[in-house]
Amino acid sequence: MQKAAHIAQILEELYPQTPIPLAHQDPYTLLIAVLLSAQCTDERVNKVTPALFALAQTPWEMAKVPVAQIRQIVRPCGLSERKSQAISDLSKILIQKYAGEVPQNFEDLEALPGVGHKTASVVMSQGFGFPAFPVDTHIHRLAKRWGLSEGKNVVQVERDLKALFPEEKWNKLHLQIIFFGREYCPARGHVVEKCPICSLYYAGEKAEK
C-alpha cells in the first residue's frame, strides 16, 4: 500500500534512531517496566523503577520482597495493588518454571500474572528482537487517524498493521509511531495542518471528539 510505505518513510526520516523508552537492564527488568506502564506514562515508570530495581532486579531478589513493600514503591504508577502482586507472583513462577529466565515465546509470557498480549509483544520485540507489533493507545489512535485500520480493538489494529508493513520493520515502526504520536499527534490539541502525516492522510476522528 503506497500510503503505508510513505508513512513509514516519513517516520524513518523523523526517527532514524528508536531508543527503547522504558529504562531496563535485561528482559526481566523490561518485563517489570512494561507491566508497570499499563495505564501509566513511560516517564513516570522510569522515575519509579530505579528504586524498585535497587531493591531487587532479579526474580530471586524480587520473590523475597514483601508485596506490601513492592506496592509502596510502585504506587505512583497506579493499580499498585494488582501490579505489585503480579510482580511478586510472576517472579516466583519464573524461578519455579523457567530457572529465573524470561520465556521467549508469547504463550508462556501471556500465561504470567499481569502480562497481556501487548506486554508480551513489547518484551518479545524489544527484549528478544522477535518481530512483533505492540499496539498501545498512541498506535491505535494514529492507525485510525491515518486510515490504516478501522479496528475497534488492539487485536484488529495489530492484524491490519502487520498486513500493511514488512515484518522486518515492525519492531522499529511501533516505536516510531509512539514517538510521533507524542510529538506531533496527541489525543488532545491535535492540529491537523501542523502534523507531517495527518496533513497528508487525515482520515477523520469523529469518535474521538
C-alpha positions in Angstrom: 0.0 0.0 0.0 1.5 3.3 -1.1 0.2 5.3 1.8 1.7 2.9 4.3 5.1 3.0 2.6 5.0 6.8 2.5 4.1 7.0 6.2 7.0 4.6 7.0 9.3 6.8 5.0 8.3 9.9 6.9 8.7 8.1 10.3 12.1 6.9 9.3 13.2 10.4 8.4 11.9 11.8 11.6 13.1 9.0 13.9 16.1 7.1 12.4 17.0 6.1 15.9 14.5 4.4 18.2 15.8 4.1 21.8 13.5 1.9 24.0 11.6 4.4 26.2 11.5 2.2 29.3 14.7 2.1 31.2 15.8 -1.5 31.8 18.9 -3.8 32.0 17.7 -7.1 30.7 14.4 -8.9 29.7 13.3 -9.3 33.3 13.6 -5.7 34.2 12.0 -4.8 30.8 9.1 -7.1 31.6 8.6 -5.4 35.0 8.8 -2.0 33.5 6.3 -2.8 30.7 3.9 -4.3 33.3 4.1 -1.1 35.3 3.4 1.0 32.2 -0.2 -0.2 31.9 -2.4 2.9 32.2 0.8 4.9 33.2 3.3 7.0 31.3 6.8 5.7 30.5 8.2 8.8 32.1 6.6 8.0 35.4 7.6 4.4 35.2 11.2 5.5 34.7 11.0 7.5 37.9 9.8 4.5 39.9 11.9 1.6 38.6 15.3 2.8 39.8 14.1 2.5 43.4 12.5 -0.9 42.7 15.5 -2.3 40.8 17.9 -1.0 43.5 15.9 -3.2 45.9 15.5 -6.2 43.5 16.4 -6.7 39.9 16.3 -10.4 39.5 13.4 -12.8 40.1 15.2 -14.4 43.1 15.6 -11.0 44.7 12.1 -9.8 43.9 10.5 -13.0 45.2 11.9 -12.3 48.7 10.5 -8.7 48.8 7.1 -8.4 50.6 4.3 -7.5 48.3 3.5 -4.5 50.5 7.0 -3.1 50.0 6.7 -3.5 46.3 3.3 -1.8 46.3 4.7 1.2 48.2 7.4 1.8 45.6 5.1 1.3 42.5 2.1 3.2 43.9 2.8 6.3 41.6 2.2 4.0 38.6 -1.4 3.3 39.6 -3.2 0.0 40.1 -0.4 -0.7 42.6 -2.2 -3.5 44.4 -2.7 -5.5 41.3 0.7 -4.7 39.8 2.7 -5.4 42.9 1.0 -8.8 43.4 1.7 -9.6 39.7 5.4 -8.7 40.0 5.8 -10.9 43.1 3.9 -13.8 41.6 5.5 -13.8 38.2 8.9 -13.6 39.7 8.2 -16.8 41.7 6.8 -18.5 38.6 10.0 -17.6 36.6 12.1 -19.3 39.3 9.9 -22.4 39.5 9.2 -23.0 35.8 11.9 -21.2 33.8 15.1 -21.2 36.0 14.7 -17.5 36.5 14.7 -16.7 32.8 12.0 -14.8 30.9 10.4 -17.2 28.4 10.9 -16.2 24.8 7.5 -17.1 23.4 4.1 -15.5 23.5 2.2 -18.4 25.1 4.4 -18.6 28.2 4.7 -14.9 28.6 0.9 -14.3 28.4 0.4 -17.0 31.0 2.3 -15.0 33.5 0.3 -12.9 36.0 -0.3 -9.3 34.8 1.1 -10.0 31.3 -1.3 -9.5 28.4 -0.6 -9.6 24.7 0.6 -6.1 24.4 3.1 -6.5 27.3 4.3 -9.8 25.8 4.7 -8.2 22.4 6.9 -5.4 23.8 9.1 -7.9 25.6 9.3 -10.2 22.5 10.2 -7.3 20.2 12.3 -5.0 22.5 13.8 -7.7 24.7 14.4 -10.5 22.3 14.2 -8.9 18.8 11.3 -11.1 17.8 9.1 -9.5 15.1 6.0 -8.1 16.9 3.8 -5.0 16.6 2.7 -4.0 20.1 -0.4 -1.7 19.8 -0.8 0.9 22.6 -3.2 3.8 22.7 -0.9 6.0 20.6 -0.7 3.4 17.8 -4.4 2.6 18.0 -5.3 6.3 17.7 -2.9 7.0 14.8 -3.8 4.0 12.8 -7.4 5.2 12.8 -6.4 8.9 12.0 -4.3 7.8 9.1 -6.9 5.4 7.7 -4.7 2.4 8.2 -7.2 0.4 10.3 -10.8 0.6 11.3 -10.2 -1.9 14.0 -12.3 -1.4 17.2 -9.7 -3.1 19.4 -5.9 -3.6 19.5 -6.1 -7.2 18.1 -7.7 -5.9 14.9 -5.4 -2.9 14.6 -2.4 -5.1 15.2 -3.5 -7.5 12.4 -4.1 -4.7 10.0 -0.8 -3.0 10.6 1.1 -6.3 10.3 -0.5 -6.8 6.9 0.5 -3.3 5.7 4.1 -3.1 6.8 7.1 -5.5 6.2 7.8 -7.8 9.1 11.4 -6.6 9.4 10.1 -3.1 10.1 7.6 -3.9 12.8 9.8 -3.6 15.9 11.2 -0.2 14.8 7.9 1.1 13.4 5.9 0.6 16.6 8.4 2.8 18.5 8.5 5.4 15.7 4.7 5.7 15.7 4.7 6.1 19.5 7.4 8.9 19.3 5.4 10.6 16.5 2.2 10.4 18.5 3.7 12.1 21.5 5.4 14.8 19.5 3.0 15.6 16.6 -0.2 13.8 17.1 -1.6 14.0 20.6 -5.1 12.9 21.6 -6.0 16.4 22.6 -5.0 19.7 20.9 -4.2 17.9 17.7 -3.7 20.4 14.8 -4.1 18.5 11.5 -2.3 21.2 9.4 0.8 21.1 11.6 1.1 17.3 11.6 3.6 15.9 9.0 1.4 12.9 8.4 -2.1 13.9 9.2 -1.8 16.9 6.9 -1.5 14.3 4.1 -3.5 11.4 5.3 -6.1 12.6 7.9 -9.0 10.2 7.9 -11.2 11.9 10.4 -11.7 11.2 14.1 -15.4 11.8 14.8 -15.4 9.2 17.5 -12.6 10.9 19.4 -14.1 14.4 19.5 
